Amino acid sequence: MTLKPEHLAEDQRKILRAVALAYRRVMRAPEEPTLTRADAARPAQKRQSEALAAATAEYRRLSPFATGDRLAVAGEVNRMIAAAINVDPKWFWHGPDA
């Protein structure tokens, strides 16, 4: 089952929004120009790692459900990001940073 915001209580939706926006801020940061696809791969992987780290930090800061289990937290953060993207991909990638 795909997680959707309407599956969550209001306080959990606020956490989802903060987690998704933390991820999006890092992913939408300006990129340095590259000449080849190979040159672009490393910075893209680094950006993805940084975005997930920012989203995880936001989840741990806000969620009373954040456990010490790193994999459980990573799974929940990834589900939240996917839920935010699935609701409205155009808004997620191109909407305002509100």
Secondary structure by P-SEA (a helix, b strand, c coil): cccccccccaaaaaaaaaaaaaaaaaaacccccccccccaaaaaaaaaaaaaaaaaaaaaaccccccccaaaaaaaaaaaaaaaaaaccccccccccc
